[in-house]
Amino acid sequence: MTTLLFLHSADTTHFWALPWLDGLAAYGSVVQAEPLREGLRQRIDSRLPGQVLVDMPAPELSAALGEWPDGPPCAISLIGPAPDPAMLQRLQAQGLAGWWPQAIASQDLAPGLELERLNWEERRALRLALAGAQGQLADRKWLERAKGIVADARGTSEDEAFTFLRNAAMHASLKLSDISRSVVETAFWAESLNQAGQLRMLSQRIVRLAAQSLLGVDRHRARTLKQASIESVQARLHFLQTVPHTHALTPAVQAALTLVVQSWHQMELVLAEKTGLEMLRQLDRQAEQLLGHAEALVQALENASGRRALTVINLCGRQRMLVQRLGKTALLGELLQEPSLHAMQAEMRSELEVALLKMEMTPLSSPEIMMSLRESRRAWLHLQAGLKELDSVENKMALCRSCDSLHDNFDQLTLLYEKSLQLLMS
């Protein structure tokens, strides 16, 4: 037997409603008639009726229905003056079961309300089934993506990756879908940090290659690498600018990305000029501006991710920039003969050494990461030796090759951290 709650806006039951209230009771409904002195949602939540018939202005009812984002918990019908077509359509979209005029005959209202309740419950069951199917499909998509990520990180099949994820979910007392989504989102943020971090490095590498070309050091290779670096900046900006289509970015990330794009456009204007000392000075100034904005973007992305484990990607990725900046500063020192540039080298060497020590001590490790760290340490020692001897074209070429070698080591190390299973499951 259905409990029907009749709510009206007056302090006492409407006399005109008494005949069909009696008819509803005769039809078999348990009828409760009450004045609506509090919000509709509060009254329904406290009474838990099977069905509601309400007498209130249509705009107020629309506002009340809006308090249920997923629709009301039971069939609600409106009785009273007819709402205009637009309002009626809006009420229907908000979950209203039906509308009745006050002049409805008592013998007609009861079966009409019963039919509305049954129709509403059927529609609700269909909506819930659809939502459940959509949720299962979404969960499946998260799982498929997570399996691919874990399989790539572990070097195993997707079936083994599925077993790994399922065991991890059981161990953590979490749903498999929650574990899968966390893995996918961590991989996304790690990749975004890596891409933004590359912009820091490229801002310095382009200037270093321009200086290298101006010095006549391996000029053809320098020009080829500079063009590749310019294209790399464009590709990474494209990646970061398409991020909002798949993940919501914070205002801080969006603002930082806008500044990065603007800085790059200014740098492109300088790159279009003929290479010379003055052009190189302007290029370096624009590169420093781009570096500052790219640093802010990386930090904003790290903050938005909410994942402390991603700090190591920021740290390792920044080493790539320091290597290129150190090489750039050494070559600019040879070209411009400014004492301040030599003083900057000592600061950068110290910063790079401290960061490398942090990476060597981080608990996030694997045999591949440990081997890459050892190779990076050897390459770093070789680069430091090369910074002491820049008196010939051959030595300058050796320095540039050392910069590229150490950069490649740190780039590979960043990739290893990005795909580290410890990081993905953190």
N, C-alpha and C positions, 0 to 999 in steps of 0.2 A: 504494500500500500504506500502510495507516494504522499509525502508531506509537502503541501503547497503553502508557501508564505506569501500573503498579500500585504504589500507595503504601500501606504498612502501618505501623502504629504500633510494631511490635516491632523489635528490632535485627536480626533475621534473618527471612528469608522464612518465612511460615507453611507448615508441612508440609501442612496441609489444602488449601492453595491450589495445590499443585504439579500435581494432575491437570488442573484446568481452565486453568492457565497453559499446560500443554502442548497442551491442546485449542485454545486461542486461537492458538498458534503454528502448529498444524496447519491452522487455518482460513485462515491467510494474514496474520495480524497480526504486526507486529514488537513483541514484548513486552519491556518493561524493568521489572523488579521492584526496588524500592528502599525502604529504611526511611525513614519521614518524620521526619527529625531537625530540620528547619527548617520555617518556615511554608509552608503549602500554596501560597500565591501566589508566594513566592520560588522554590519548586521548579518550579512550572509555567512561570514566566517564564524560568527558566534552561534548562529542557529543551525547551520549545516542542513538546509532544506533540500528536498529533491527537486523542487521547482519553485520559481518565484514569479509572481505577477505584481507589477509595480505601476503605481499611478504617480507620475512626476513629469515635469517638463522635459521634452526630448533633449535639449542641450545639456541639462543637468545629468540626464541618464548617460549621454555620450561621454561626458567627463568622468562619470563613475565607472563606466565600462573600460575606460582608458587606464584605470588602475590595475587591470589584469593584462599584462603584456601578452600572455598566451591564451587570453579569452577567459570568461567566467567559469566557475567550477560546476555550474548547473544551468539548466535552461531558464532564461529570463525573458518574460514577455511583457510588453507595454500595453496598458489600457488607458484610453483617453483620447484627446483630439489627435487627428491624423497629422503626423509630421510631414514636412514637405519632402518631395522625392529625393533631393540631395541628402537630407538628414536621414531619411529612411535607409538609403544606400550605405551611408556611413555607419549607422547603427548595426545593420546586417553584417558589415565587414568586421565590426567589433564583437560580434558573437550574439547579437540579439536573436532570440528564437522566433519572435513574431509580434504582431500588433493587433489589438482589438479595439473597436469603438465602444464607448460606454453603453450604447443602446443595444448591445448584443443580448439576445435572448438567453435566459438562464439554461435552457435545455441544450443550447448549441455551444455554450462556452466550455463546458466540461470536456466533451469529446474532442473539441478543437484544441484545447490546451494539452490534452493527452497525446494527440497526434504531433503537436509541436515538440513536446518533450521527447517522443520517440525519434522524430526526425533529427532533432538537435543531438541526441545521444549517438545516433548513427553517424552523423557528420563528424562528431568529435572522435569517435572510434576510428574513422577513416583518417582524420588528421593525425591522430596519435600513431597509427600504423605507418602512415607516410613519413612522419618525423622519425620513427624508429628505423625505417628502411634507409632514409637519408643518412641517419646517424651511423648505421652499420656500414653504408657505402663510404662515408667519410673516414670511419675507423679503418676500413680496409685500405683506403688510399694512404693513410698515415703508415700503416703497417708495411705496405709494399715499398714505400719510399724508405722507411727505416731499414728494411731488410737489405735493400741495395746499398745503403750507406754502411751498415755494419759488415756486410759481405766484403765490401771494398776495403774497409779498415782492417779486417781480420784476414783477408785473402782467402775466404772460404766461399762455399756455395750459399745461395739464398735460403736453402732448406736448413743448413747449419746455422745461418744467421737468425732464422725464425726460432729455432730451438734455444739459441742464446738469449734472444729477447724474451721469450716465454719464461725461461728460468729466472731471468733478471726481474721480471714482473712478479713472479711468485715469491722470490727472495725479498723483494721490497714491499710485498703486500699491496701492489698497485695493479690497475688494469693494464692489460697488454696495449690497449689503445693509448693510454696515458704515457707509458714508457716510449712507445713508438713516436708519439707527437713530440715528446721532449727531445728524443734523438734527432729528429728532423729539424726542429727549431734550433737546437744547439749547432747543428751542422750549417744551417743558414746563417746564423749570427757569426760563426767562425769564418765562413766564406766572405761575408760582408766586411768583417774586420780586416781580413787579408787583402781584399780588393782596395779598401780605403787606405790601408797601410802601404800598398804598392804606389799610391799617388804621392806619398811622402818621398819614397825612394826615387821615383821618376822625376820629381821636381829637381832633385839634385843631380841625377844622372845626366839629364839633358844638358845642364850647364857644364858638367864635367866633360862630356863629349864635345861640346862646342869649344871649350878651352883646349882640349886635346887636339882637335882639328886645327885650331888657330896656331898651335905650337908645331904643327907638322908631324905629330906623333901618330903613326898608323892611321893616316888621314882617311883612307877609303873605308876602313873598318869602322872608324869613329862616325863617319857620315851615315853609314848603313845602320849602325846601332842607334844613332840619334833619331832617324826616321822611324825605326821600329819602336822606340820609346814613345814618340809622339803618338803613334797609332795605338800603343798600349794604354796611354792615358785616355784616349777617346773611348776605347773598349771598356775600360773600368768605370768611366763615368756613365757610359750607357747602362752597364750592369746596375750601378747604384741608383740611377734614375728610374729604372724599371722596378725596383724593390717595392715601392708603395702599392703596386698592383697585386702583390702577393702577401705582404706583411704591412701592418700599420706602423708607421714610423712616428716617433715623438716629435713635437715641434722643434726641440733642440737639434735633432738629427736633420730635419728638413732645412732648418736655418743654416746649419753648418754646410750642408751639401750645396745650397744655393751660393754661398760664399766661395766654395771650392770651384764651382762652375764659372763664376764670374772671374776669379783669379786666373783660371786656365785660359779663358778667352783673352784676357789682357796679355798673358804670356805668349799666346799664339801670335798676337800682333807684333811683338818684339822678334819672334822667331822668323817672321816674314822679312825682316830687314837684313841687309848685307852684314855678314859676320865681320866684326872688328872689335877693338878694345872697348869702345864706348857702348857698342851693342851688347857686348859681353857683360859690362857693368849693369846695364838696364835689365838684361836677362836674369842676372843673379838676383837683383832686387825683386823682380816679379816671382822668381823661384822661391825666395824666402817668404814672400807673402803667401804663395800657394802652399808652402810647407806648413806655415802657421795654421792656415785654415784646414788643411788635411789632418793635422794633429788634433784640432778641435773636433773634426768629424769622427776620427777614430775613437776619441774619448766619449763622444756622445753615443756612438754605436755600442761601445762597451757598457756604458751606463744603462742604455735601453735594453740590452740583452738580459740584465739581471743575473749574469752567470760569472762568478768570480774566477772560474777556471780559465776563462778566455783571456785573462791578463797575460798569460804566457805567449799567446799569439801576438798580442800588441807588443810585448817586449822583444820577441824574436823578430817580428816584422820590422821593428824600428831599427834593429841592427843593420838591415839592408840599407836603410837610409843613411845611417852613420858612416857606413863604408863608402858610399858614393859621395857623401859630403866631405869626408876626409880626403878622398882623392881629388875632388873638385877644389878644395881649399889649397891643397899642395900645388896643383897646376896653376890656379889663379895667383898663388904666391910667386911662382916663377914668371908669370906674365906681367903682373902688376907691381911686384916688388913692394908690397905693403906689409910692414912689420906686424900689424894686427892679425893678418892672416896666419902667420906662423904661430902666434900665441894661441889662436883658436884651435890649432891642431892638437896642442897638448891637452886642452879641455876635452876634445872629442875622443882622443885616445883613452883618456881616463874614463869617460862615460861608456865607451864601448867595452872596456875591460870589466867594469863593474857589472854591466848588464850580462856579459858572458859568464861571469862568476855566478850570478843569480840563476841563470839557465842551467848551469852545471850542478847547482844544488837543489833545483826544483824536484819535488817528489814525482811529478808527472813525467814518466820516462818509459823507455822500452829499449831492447837491444839496438834497434835501428836508430833511435834518437841518441843513445849513448855514443854509437859509432859516428854519427853525424856531428855531434858535439866535439869529439876528438879531432875530426877532420877540420872543423871550423877553428879549433884552437891552433892547429898547425898552420892553417892558411893565415890566421891573424898574426902569428909570429913572423911569417914570411912577409906580410904586408908591412909590418913595423920596420923590418930591416930595409925594405925598399924605400921607405920614406926618408931614410938618412942619406941616400945617394941619388940625387936628381941632376947631376952635372952633365948628362949626355942624353941624346935622343933614345938610345937603347935603354938606359935606366928609367927614363920616363915611360917608355913602352912597357917595361917590366912592371912598373908601378900600376899602370892601367890594367894590365893583364891580372895582376894580383888582386886589384879591386874587383874585377869581374869574377875571379875565382872565388873570393870570399863571399861576394854577393850571392853567387850561385849556391854556396854551401848554406848560407842563412835562408835562402829562398826554399831550398829543399827541406831544411829543418823546420821552417814555418809550416810547410805542407804536412810534414810528419806530425807536428803538434795538432794541426787542424783535423787530421784523420785519426788521431790517437783515440783508442777505445776508452781509455780512462777519461779523456775530455768529453767524448760523446755521451758517456754514461754518467757524467758528473751531475 
